[in-house]
């Protein structure tokens, strides 16, 4: 009995080339014989009576076939992966050799009045040979696939989108060398396509997704639609997660390798796809007018926010973009990215400076040398527990660093200074949030002081305030991803903790817009959407990774960290907001401080941070300037009881 598995699948070995070559010659011999028989309507006697040169014609034809097969390498392909390109090579080899044979036959006939073989036989043989050679290869491929399908477990896949991209996705899965996937259906919102078939696979309406997945025989859904709204995509992902079905997506066409979709490019959807929102509409004319052909300084340029702001600014073609950061390696990586990305072809207009914003002399030299007209201040210490343990360093960087930059901006005539703050500055419960609130107070009071002195001609200070950004350095999402990759557990500080989230590009776009519209003194807050429960976020990330909660990955609760809030706020209780022309940007109305008072208090705080090793003294000074600063789950809570 024939062992078909052994014959077709043995260690993935291919049929030797010489075997394929000899098989092709046998097919050519059979095709010529069949062509003669068809030419004489299977009248053997008549054929042998009239045709005396059958063996000669066979030898001559095979000679030309061998040359054509060698040139086109028809025998070099792996038969079980036969494609349309193989069929083209076969047709090219057979047709070219037949045409040579036909020309030779006509020339020989012209001079001798005798044919090597009938011209009709050459034509018939050409078609039969192409058909049989292609059919044999296709037949072997189909048998191989059927045998392998029966011997391996395949992943059933539904493709969302029955258009051209969906069809390309199916063919990519079908051509997977491991034959691991089987497309069992397409989904479409176009009812004219519903219940029809695309390459033998039925098309269903998108509303049937829940019902299809409830049958339990689908393991993956691949989203192949590019112009999908965030809301629609989120709905599909949520349904899949409810049924523990893995969700993947096809990348945009411009990201395909050499213009072709590779199965390795079909990736798991990201948590950003669930938390993201539809694209923001910006006033591009206003932003361009504000920033194009300007000299712009970005601090913290190697960080998550600073680097994205730098990318977006670079696309606006500034006259010069100065990127400052004290972190040497991340700044080098940013420089390497800019120099090797064709999008940043105007790299000659960029300068990368290793420098510490706390060092006034270093920053003064940067301002003196480059004379920026716009400053985007993104440099900050932001890790809550770390700053809770090092309050003096938080003050030096977040307050002293900001004051250095603000004062130098005034000295060197900067037109606008945009400071990036945080929602943790609202009713701060930790040192980090309080230090950012003090920085806000300083730049606001300085703006008011300058405006009173020179209403029309002064540096305008603008503050932007938003919550967590997806994927930023140190945020929960990269942490959860790493924990999931390591097999867990996923650690959460409190089961009720919530956070606002925004994508990094979205946040940076709003920063540029707010900076462009700002007149000076405003604190702009961004519409962060609805707060997200961190435990729900963790559960969805586990499911998106194709793992099962409490089976593959466990969630553990570690307790609130020092200074951590359960819920973040964007506005102080005593604050209210004013609308702007942009629906996602509001202006917060906050308590006003006089510059003289604030400057004196900040001087005292900075002196304390530099000279006093007692952290309580440092935090006590901070609480005096920010009375709403009430420590939470912190050793400094005792100061609120005094």
C-alpha positions as CSV (number, residue, x, y, z in Angstrom):
1,X,0.0,0.0,0.0
2,X,1.3,3.5,-0.9
3,X,2.2,5.7,2.0
4,X,1.0,9.0,0.6
5,X,2.1,11.0,3.6
6,X,5.6,9.7,3.1
7,X,5.5,10.2,-0.6
8,X,4.4,13.9,-0.5
9,X,5.5,15.1,2.9
10,X,8.7,13.3,3.8
11,X,10.7,16.0,5.7
12,X,9.6,18.6,3.3
13,X,11.9,17.3,0.5
14,X,11.3,18.3,-3.0
15,X,11.3,16.1,-6.1
16,X,14.8,16.2,-7.7
17,X,15.2,18.5,-10.7
18,X,16.4,15.6,-12.9
19,X,13.1,13.7,-12.2
20,X,11.0,16.7,-13.2
21,X,13.2,17.2,-16.3
22,X,12.7,13.6,-17.4
23,X,9.0,13.7,-16.6
24,X,8.7,16.8,-18.9
25,X,10.4,15.0,-21.7
26,X,8.0,12.1,-21.3
27,X,5.1,14.5,-21.5
28,X,6.6,16.0,-24.7
29,X,6.8,12.5,-26.2
30,X,3.3,11.6,-25.2
31,X,2.0,15.0,-26.5
32,X,3.6,14.5,-29.9
33,X,2.2,11.0,-30.2
34,X,-1.3,12.3,-29.2
35,X,-1.0,15.2,-31.7
36,X,-0.3,12.7,-34.5
37,X,-3.3,10.6,-33.5
38,X,-5.6,13.6,-33.3
39,X,-4.3,14.8,-36.7
40,X,-5.3,11.4,-38.3
41,X,-8.4,10.9,-36.2
42,X,-6.8,7.9,-34.5
43,X,-6.4,6.1,-37.9
44,X,-3.2,4.2,-37.1
45,X,-2.7,2.6,-40.5
46,X,-3.1,5.9,-42.3
47,X,-0.8,7.7,-39.9
48,X,2.0,5.1,-40.2
49,X,1.5,5.0,-44.0
50,X,1.9,8.8,-44.5
51,X,4.3,9.6,-41.7
52,X,7.7,8.0,-42.1
53,X,9.6,10.5,-40.0
54,X,7.8,10.3,-36.6
55,X,11.0,9.2,-34.7
56,X,13.1,11.9,-36.4
57,X,10.6,14.6,-35.7
58,X,10.4,13.4,-32.1
59,X,14.2,13.7,-31.7
60,X,14.3,17.1,-33.3
61,X,11.4,18.4,-31.2
62,X,12.9,17.1,-28.0
63,X,16.2,18.7,-28.9
64,X,14.5,22.2,-29.1
65,X,12.4,21.4,-25.9
66,X,15.6,20.6,-23.9
67,X,17.2,23.9,-24.9
68,X,14.0,25.9,-24.1
69,X,13.6,24.0,-20.7
70,X,17.2,24.7,-19.8
71,X,17.0,28.4,-20.7
72,X,13.6,29.0,-18.8
73,X,14.5,26.6,-16.0
74,X,11.0,25.0,-16.0
75,X,12.2,22.1,-13.9
76,X,13.8,24.3,-11.2
77,X,10.6,25.2,-9.4
78,X,9.2,23.3,-6.4
79,X,6.1,21.6,-7.8
80,X,4.0,21.7,-4.6
81,X,4.4,25.6,-4.7
82,X,3.5,26.0,-8.4
83,X,2.4,29.5,-9.2
84,X,1.3,31.5,-12.2
85,X,4.9,32.4,-12.8
86,X,5.7,28.7,-13.3
87,X,2.9,28.4,-15.8
88,X,4.3,31.4,-17.7
89,X,7.7,29.8,-17.9
90,X,6.2,26.6,-19.2
91,X,4.2,28.4,-21.9
92,X,7.2,30.5,-22.9
93,X,9.5,27.4,-23.2
94,X,6.9,25.3,-25.2
95,X,5.7,28.1,-27.5
96,X,9.2,29.3,-28.3
97,X,10.5,25.8,-29.1
98,X,7.4,25.0,-31.1
99,X,7.8,28.2,-33.1
100,X,11.4,27.3,-33.8
101,X,10.3,23.9,-34.9
102,X,7.6,25.4,-37.1
103,X,10.1,27.8,-38.8
104,X,12.6,25.0,-39.3
105,X,9.8,22.8,-40.8
106,X,8.7,25.6,-43.2
107,X,12.3,26.2,-44.4
108,X,12.9,22.5,-44.9
109,X,9.7,22.2,-46.7
110,X,10.5,25.1,-49.0
111,X,13.8,23.6,-50.1
112,X,12.9,19.9,-50.2
113,X,9.1,20.0,-50.8
114,X,9.0,17.6,-47.8
115,X,7.9,18.3,-44.3
116,X,9.6,17.0,-41.2
117,X,6.2,16.7,-39.7
118,X,2.8,18.3,-40.4
119,X,2.5,22.0,-39.3
120,X,-0.9,21.1,-37.8
121,X,0.8,18.5,-35.5
122,X,3.3,21.2,-34.3
123,X,0.4,23.5,-33.3
124,X,-1.7,20.8,-31.7
125,X,1.4,19.5,-29.9
126,X,2.2,23.0,-28.5
127,X,-1.3,23.3,-26.9
128,X,-1.3,19.8,-25.5
129,X,2.2,20.1,-24.1
130,X,1.4,23.3,-22.2
131,X,-1.8,22.0,-20.9
132,X,-0.4,18.6,-19.7
133,X,2.8,20.1,-18.1
134,X,0.8,22.8,-16.3
135,X,-1.9,20.3,-15.3
136,X,0.6,17.8,-13.9
137,X,2.1,20.4,-11.7
138,X,-1.2,21.8,-10.5
139,X,-2.5,18.3,-9.9
140,X,0.5,17.4,-7.7
141,X,0.1,20.7,-5.8
142,X,-3.5,20.0,-5.1
143,X,-2.8,16.4,-4.0
144,X,0.0,17.7,-1.8
145,X,-2.2,20.3,-0.2
146,X,-5.0,17.8,0.4
147,X,-2.7,15.3,2.0
148,X,-1.0,17.9,4.1
149,X,-4.4,19.4,5.1
150,X,-5.4,16.0,6.4
151,X,-2.2,15.6,8.4
152,X,-2.0,19.0,10.1
153,X,-4.2,21.2,12.2
154,X,-5.1,24.4,10.4
155,X,-6.2,27.7,11.8
156,X,-9.6,28.8,10.6
157,X,-9.6,32.5,9.6
158,X,-12.3,35.0,8.8
159,X,-11.1,38.0,6.7
160,X,-12.9,41.3,7.3
161,X,-13.1,42.9,3.9
162,X,-14.0,41.2,0.7
163,X,-12.4,43.8,-1.6
164,X,-9.1,43.6,-3.4
165,X,-7.1,43.8,-0.2
166,X,-9.1,41.0,1.3
167,X,-8.5,38.8,-1.8
168,X,-4.7,39.6,-1.6
169,X,-4.8,38.6,2.1
170,X,-6.4,35.3,1.3
171,X,-3.9,34.5,-1.4
172,X,-1.1,35.4,1.0
173,X,-2.5,32.9,3.6
174,X,-3.0,30.2,0.9
175,X,0.6,30.6,-0.2
176,X,2.0,30.1,3.3
177,X,4.6,27.3,3.0
178,X,3.3,25.8,6.3
179,X,-0.3,25.8,5.0
180,X,-1.4,26.8,8.5
181,X,-4.4,28.8,7.6
182,X,-7.8,28.1,6.1
183,X,-10.0,31.1,5.2
184,X,-13.6,30.1,6.1
185,X,-15.4,33.3,5.3
186,X,-15.3,37.0,4.4
187,X,-17.1,39.8,6.1
188,X,-18.5,42.9,4.3
189,X,-20.8,45.8,4.9
190,X,-21.7,46.0,1.2
191,X,-24.9,44.0,1.0
192,X,-24.5,43.5,-2.7
193,X,-21.6,41.2,-2.0
194,X,-23.3,39.2,0.7
195,X,-23.9,35.5,0.1
196,X,-21.7,35.6,-3.0
197,X,-18.3,33.7,-3.1
198,X,-14.8,35.1,-3.5
199,X,-12.3,32.5,-4.6
200,X,-14.6,29.8,-3.3
201,X,-15.2,31.4,0.1
202,X,-18.6,32.7,1.2
203,X,-19.1,36.4,1.9
204,X,-21.1,37.2,5.0
205,X,-22.5,40.6,6.3
206,X,-20.5,42.2,9.0
207,X,-23.5,41.9,11.4
208,X,-23.1,38.1,11.3
209,X,-19.7,38.3,13.0
210,X,-20.9,37.6,16.5
211,X,-23.0,34.6,15.3
212,X,-20.1,33.2,13.2
213,X,-17.7,33.4,16.1
214,X,-20.2,31.8,18.5
215,X,-20.0,28.6,16.6
216,X,-16.5,28.2,18.0
217,X,-14.7,27.0,14.8
218,X,-12.9,30.3,14.0
219,X,-9.6,31.0,15.7
220,X,-8.6,34.3,14.0
221,X,-10.1,37.4,12.4
222,X,-7.9,39.4,10.1
223,X,-8.9,43.0,9.4
224,X,-8.0,43.9,5.8
225,X,-9.9,47.2,5.5
226,X,-7.7,50.3,5.5
227,X,-10.3,53.1,5.7
228,X,-11.9,51.6,8.8
229,X,-13.2,54.1,11.4
230,X,-11.8,53.8,14.9
231,X,-15.3,53.1,16.3
232,X,-16.0,50.3,13.7
233,X,-12.6,48.7,14.3
234,X,-13.1,48.8,18.1
235,X,-16.5,47.1,17.7
236,X,-15.0,44.3,15.7
237,X,-12.1,43.8,18.2
238,X,-14.5,43.8,21.2
239,X,-16.6,41.1,19.6
240,X,-13.6,39.0,18.9
241,X,-12.2,39.4,22.4
242,X,-15.6,38.4,23.8
243,X,-15.2,35.1,22.0
244,X,-11.5,34.7,22.7
245,X,-10.7,35.0,19.0
246,X,-7.4,36.4,18.0
247,X,-7.5,39.6,15.9
248,X,-4.9,40.6,13.4
249,X,-4.6,43.4,10.8
250,X,-3.1,44.0,7.4
251,X,-0.6,46.9,7.3
252,X,-1.1,49.8,4.9
253,X,0.0,49.1,1.3
254,X,2.8,51.6,1.5
255,X,4.4,49.5,4.3
256,X,4.4,46.2,2.2
257,X,7.9,44.8,1.5
258,X,8.7,45.4,-2.2
259,X,5.0,46.2,-2.8
260,X,3.9,42.7,-1.8
261,X,2.1,41.5,1.3
262,X,4.1,39.0,3.4
263,X,2.4,36.8,5.9
264,X,4.9,38.0,8.6
265,X,3.5,41.5,8.1
266,X,0.0,40.5,9.3
267,X,0.3,41.5,12.9
268,X,-1.8,41.4,16.1
269,X,-3.9,44.5,16.6
270,X,-2.5,46.8,19.2
271,X,-4.2,48.0,22.4
272,X,-4.0,51.5,20.8
273,X,-6.6,50.3,18.3
274,X,-9.0,50.0,21.2
275,X,-8.1,53.2,23.0
276,X,-7.4,55.4,20.0
277,X,-9.9,57.8,18.4
278,X,-10.6,59.1,15.0
279,X,-8.0,61.4,13.5
280,X,-7.9,64.9,14.7
281,X,-8.6,67.7,12.3
282,X,-6.1,70.5,12.8
283,X,-5.9,74.0,11.6
284,X,-2.9,73.2,9.4
285,X,-2.8,76.7,8.0
286,X,-2.5,78.3,11.4
287,X,0.1,75.8,12.5
288,X,2.1,76.1,9.3
289,X,2.0,79.9,9.5
290,X,3.2,79.8,13.1
291,X,6.1,77.4,12.7
292,X,7.3,77.2,9.1
293,X,10.7,78.7,8.5
294,X,11.1,79.4,12.2
295,X,14.0,78.5,14.5
296,X,12.5,76.1,17.1
297,X,14.0,74.6,20.3
298,X,12.6,71.4,21.7
299,X,13.7,70.2,25.2
300,X,13.4,66.6,26.2
301,X,13.6,65.9,22.5
302,X,14.7,62.2,22.9
303,X,11.7,61.4,25.1
304,X,8.3,60.0,23.9
305,X,6.6,63.3,23.6
306,X,9.6,65.4,22.7
307,X,10.7,63.0,19.8
308,X,7.2,63.0,18.3
309,X,6.9,66.8,18.5
310,X,10.3,66.9,16.8
311,X,9.1,64.6,14.0
312,X,6.0,66.7,13.4
313,X,7.9,70.0,13.6
314,X,10.5,68.6,11.1
315,X,7.7,67.9,8.6
316,X,6.7,71.6,8.8
317,X,10.1,72.6,7.3
318,X,11.4,74.9,10.1
319,X,14.4,77.1,9.3
320,X,16.2,75.2,12.2
321,X,15.1,72.7,14.7
322,X,17.3,72.4,17.8
323,X,16.7,69.2,19.8
324,X,18.1,69.2,23.3
325,X,18.3,66.2,25.8
326,X,20.6,65.1,28.5
327,X,20.1,61.4,27.5
328,X,22.9,60.8,25.1
329,X,21.9,57.4,23.7
330,X,18.2,58.2,23.0
331,X,19.3,61.5,21.4
332,X,21.8,59.6,19.2
333,X,19.0,57.2,18.2
334,X,16.8,60.1,17.2
335,X,19.5,61.7,15.2
336,X,20.1,58.3,13.4
337,X,16.4,58.0,12.7
338,X,16.3,61.5,11.2
339,X,19.4,61.0,9.1
340,X,18.1,57.7,7.6
341,X,14.5,58.5,7.0
342,X,13.6,59.9,3.6
343,X,10.8,61.9,5.3
344,X,13.4,64.1,7.0
345,X,15.3,65.1,3.8
346,X,15.8,68.6,5.3
347,X,18.0,67.1,8.1
348,X,20.5,69.9,7.4
349,X,18.1,72.1,9.3
350,X,18.3,70.0,12.5
351,X,20.8,70.3,15.4
352,X,21.1,67.7,18.2
353,X,22.5,69.1,21.5
354,X,23.4,67.0,24.6
355,X,22.6,69.3,27.4
356,X,20.9,69.6,30.8
357,X,18.2,72.2,31.3
358,X,19.3,72.6,34.9
359,X,22.6,74.0,33.7
360,X,21.9,77.7,33.0
361,X,25.3,78.3,31.3
362,X,24.8,75.4,28.9
363,X,21.3,76.5,28.0
364,X,22.4,80.2,27.7
365,X,25.0,79.1,25.1
366,X,22.3,77.2,23.2
367,X,20.0,80.3,23.1
368,X,22.9,82.6,22.3
369,X,24.2,80.5,19.4
370,X,20.9,79.5,17.8
371,X,18.4,82.3,18.9
372,X,15.2,80.3,18.8
373,X,11.9,82.1,18.3
374,X,9.8,79.2,19.6
375,X,10.4,76.8,22.5
376,X,8.6,73.5,23.2
377,X,9.5,72.4,26.7
378,X,8.9,68.7,27.0
379,X,11.9,67.8,29.3
380,X,10.7,66.6,32.7
381,X,11.1,63.9,35.4
382,X,7.8,62.2,35.4
383,X,7.9,58.8,37.2
384,X,5.7,59.3,40.3
385,X,7.2,56.8,42.8
386,X,10.8,57.7,41.8
387,X,10.2,61.4,42.3
388,X,8.4,60.7,45.6
389,X,11.7,59.2,46.7
390,X,13.8,62.1,45.3
391,X,11.8,65.3,45.7
392,X,14.9,67.6,45.5
393,X,15.7,66.2,42.1
394,X,12.2,66.6,40.9
395,X,12.4,70.3,41.9
396,X,15.8,70.8,40.3
397,X,14.7,69.4,37.0
398,X,11.0,70.3,36.7
399,X,11.0,73.7,38.4
400,X,14.6,75.0,38.2
401,X,15.0,73.7,34.7
402,X,11.7,75.3,33.6
403,X,12.7,78.6,35.2
404,X,16.1,78.6,33.5
405,X,14.4,78.1,30.1
406,X,11.7,80.6,30.7
407,X,14.1,83.3,31.9
408,X,16.4,82.7,28.9
409,X,13.5,82.8,26.6
410,X,12.7,86.3,27.9
411,X,16.3,87.4,27.7
412,X,16.8,86.2,24.1
413,X,13.4,87.4,22.8
414,X,11.7,84.1,22.2
415,X,8.2,84.7,20.7
416,X,6.4,81.7,22.3
417,X,7.2,79.3,25.0
418,X,5.0,76.2,25.1
419,X,5.3,74.1,28.3
420,X,4.0,70.5,28.4
421,X,2.5,69.7,31.7
422,X,0.4,66.8,33.1
423,X,-3.0,66.0,34.6
424,X,-1.1,65.1,37.7
425,X,-0.6,68.8,38.3
426,X,-4.3,69.1,39.2
427,X,-4.9,68.6,42.9
428,X,-1.5,66.9,43.1
429,X,-1.1,64.0,45.4
430,X,2.6,63.4,44.7
431,X,5.9,65.3,44.3
432,X,6.0,65.0,40.6
433,X,2.6,66.5,40.0
434,X,3.3,69.3,42.5
435,X,6.6,70.1,40.8
436,X,4.8,70.4,37.5
437,X,2.1,72.6,39.1
438,X,4.8,74.9,40.4
439,X,6.4,75.1,37.0
440,X,2.9,76.0,35.6
441,X,2.5,78.7,38.2
442,X,5.9,80.2,37.4
443,X,5.4,80.5,33.6
444,X,1.9,81.9,34.1
445,X,2.9,84.5,36.6
446,X,5.9,85.5,34.4
447,X,3.6,85.9,31.4
448,X,1.3,88.2,33.4
449,X,4.2,90.2,34.7
450,X,5.7,90.7,31.2
451,X,2.3,91.5,29.7
452,X,1.8,94.3,32.3
453,X,5.2,95.7,31.5
454,X,4.9,95.5,27.7
455,X,1.4,94.4,26.5
456,X,2.3,94.1,22.8
457,X,5.9,92.9,22.8
458,X,6.8,90.1,25.2
459,X,7.5,86.4,25.3
460,X,4.1,84.5,25.5
461,X,4.0,81.5,27.8
462,X,1.5,78.8,27.1
463,X,0.9,75.6,29.0
464,X,-0.7,72.3,27.7
465,X,-2.0,69.8,30.1
466,X,-3.0,66.2,29.3
467,X,-3.0,62.7,30.7
468,X,-1.2,59.5,29.9
469,X,-0.1,58.8,26.3
470,X,-0.2,55.4,24.8
471,X,3.2,53.7,24.6
472,X,5.2,56.4,26.3
473,X,8.4,55.5,28.1
474,X,7.4,54.2,31.6
475,X,3.7,54.0,31.0
476,X,1.6,50.9,31.8
477,X,1.3,49.6,28.3
478,X,5.0,48.9,27.6
479,X,5.2,47.4,31.1
480,X,2.2,45.2,30.5
481,X,3.6,44.1,27.1
482,X,6.8,43.1,28.7
483,X,5.1,41.2,31.6
484,X,2.9,39.3,29.1
485,X,5.9,38.4,26.9
486,X,7.6,37.0,30.1
487,X,4.6,34.9,31.0
488,X,3.2,37.2,33.7
489,X,2.0,38.0,36.1
490,X,0.5,41.4,35.0
491,X,0.8,43.7,38.0
492,X,-1.8,46.4,38.8
493,X,-1.6,48.6,41.8
494,X,-5.4,48.8,42.5
495,X,-8.4,47.2,41.0
496,X,-10.3,50.5,40.7
497,X,-7.5,52.6,39.3
498,X,-8.4,54.6,36.1
499,X,-6.4,56.7,33.7
500,X,-7.0,59.0,30.7
501,X,-5.2,57.9,27.6
502,X,-4.3,59.6,24.3
503,X,-2.0,58.5,21.5
504,X,1.4,60.2,21.3
505,X,0.8,61.6,17.8
506,X,-2.6,62.9,18.8
507,X,-1.2,64.6,22.0
508,X,1.6,66.2,20.0
509,X,-0.7,67.5,17.3
510,X,-2.8,69.2,19.9
511,X,0.3,70.7,21.5
512,X,1.2,72.3,18.2
513,X,-2.3,73.5,17.7
514,X,-2.6,74.9,21.2
515,X,0.8,76.6,20.8
516,X,-0.3,78.2,17.6
517,X,-3.6,79.5,18.9
518,X,-2.2,80.6,22.3
519,X,-2.0,84.3,23.1
520,X,0.0,83.9,26.3
521,X,-1.0,82.9,29.9
522,X,-3.4,80.1,28.9
523,X,-3.4,76.5,30.3
524,X,-4.9,74.4,27.5
525,X,-6.4,71.1,28.5
526,X,-7.2,68.4,26.0
527,X,-10.3,66.3,25.6
528,X,-9.0,62.9,26.8
529,X,-12.2,61.0,26.3
530,X,-13.5,58.6,28.9
531,X,-11.2,57.3,31.6
532,X,-10.1,53.7,31.2
533,X,-9.9,51.1,34.0
534,X,-6.4,49.8,34.1
535,X,-7.6,46.3,34.9
536,X,-9.8,46.3,31.8
537,X,-6.9,47.5,29.8
538,X,-4.7,44.6,31.1
539,X,-7.3,42.0,30.4
540,X,-7.7,43.2,26.8
541,X,-4.0,43.2,26.3
542,X,-3.8,39.6,27.5
543,X,-6.6,38.6,25.1
544,X,-5.0,40.5,22.2
545,X,-1.9,38.5,22.7
546,X,-3.9,35.3,22.1
547,X,-3.6,34.2,25.7
548,X,-6.2,33.2,28.2
549,X,-6.6,35.0,31.6
550,X,-6.0,33.0,34.7
551,X,-4.8,30.1,32.6
552,X,-1.9,31.5,30.6
553,X,-1.5,34.9,32.4
554,X,-2.5,35.9,35.9
555,X,-3.3,39.5,37.2
556,X,-2.0,40.4,40.6
557,X,-2.7,43.6,42.7
558,X,0.3,45.2,44.4
559,X,-1.2,48.2,46.1
560,X,-1.0,51.9,45.3
561,X,2.5,53.2,44.9
562,X,3.7,56.3,46.9
563,X,1.9,59.4,45.6
564,X,-0.4,57.5,43.2
565,X,-4.0,58.5,42.7
566,X,-6.8,56.1,41.9
567,X,-8.3,58.6,39.5
568,X,-6.6,61.4,37.7
569,X,-8.2,64.8,37.1
570,X,-7.8,67.4,34.4
571,X,-9.2,70.3,36.3
572,X,-9.0,71.6,39.8
573,X,-12.3,71.8,41.7
574,X,-12.1,75.6,41.7
575,X,-11.3,75.8,38.0
576,X,-13.6,76.1,35.0
577,X,-13.0,76.1,31.3
578,X,-13.5,78.2,28.2
579,X,-14.1,76.7,24.8
580,X,-11.8,77.3,21.8
581,X,-12.3,76.9,18.1
582,X,-11.0,73.3,18.4
583,X,-13.5,70.9,20.0
584,X,-10.8,68.9,21.7
585,X,-9.0,71.9,23.3
586,X,-10.3,73.9,26.2
587,X,-8.8,76.7,28.3
588,X,-8.6,76.2,32.0
589,X,-9.2,79.2,34.3
590,X,-7.0,78.9,37.3
591,X,-6.0,80.8,40.3
592,X,-3.6,83.8,39.6
593,X,-0.3,84.4,41.3
594,X,1.9,87.5,41.3
595,X,5.3,87.0,39.8
596,X,7.2,88.6,42.7
597,X,5.6,86.4,45.3
598,X,6.1,83.2,43.2
599,X,9.7,84.1,42.3
600,X,10.6,84.6,45.9
601,X,9.0,81.3,47.0
602,X,10.6,79.3,44.2
603,X,14.0,80.8,45.1
604,X,13.5,79.5,48.6
605,X,12.4,76.1,47.3
606,X,15.4,75.8,45.0
607,X,17.8,76.8,47.8
608,X,16.2,74.2,50.0
609,X,16.5,71.5,47.3
610,X,20.2,72.3,46.8
611,X,21.3,72.7,50.4
612,X,19.0,70.6,52.6
613,X,19.2,66.8,52.7
614,X,15.9,66.7,54.6
615,X,13.2,65.7,52.0
616,X,10.4,66.8,54.4
617,X,11.7,70.4,54.3
618,X,11.7,70.3,50.5
619,X,8.1,69.0,50.3
620,X,6.9,71.3,53.1
621,X,8.0,74.3,50.9
622,X,6.2,72.8,47.9
623,X,3.0,72.5,49.9
624,X,3.2,76.1,51.0
625,X,3.2,77.3,47.4
626,X,0.6,74.7,46.2
627,X,-1.8,74.4,49.1
628,X,-4.0,71.8,47.3
629,X,-1.0,69.4,47.3
630,X,-2.2,66.7,49.6
631,X,0.1,63.6,49.6
632,X,-1.5,60.2,49.1
633,X,-0.1,56.9,50.2
634,X,3.2,58.7,51.0
635,X,5.6,59.3,53.9
636,X,4.9,63.0,53.3
637,X,1.2,62.6,54.3
638,X,2.2,63.5,57.9
639,X,2.9,67.1,56.6
640,X,-0.8,67.5,55.8
641,X,-1.8,66.7,59.3
642,X,0.2,69.5,60.8
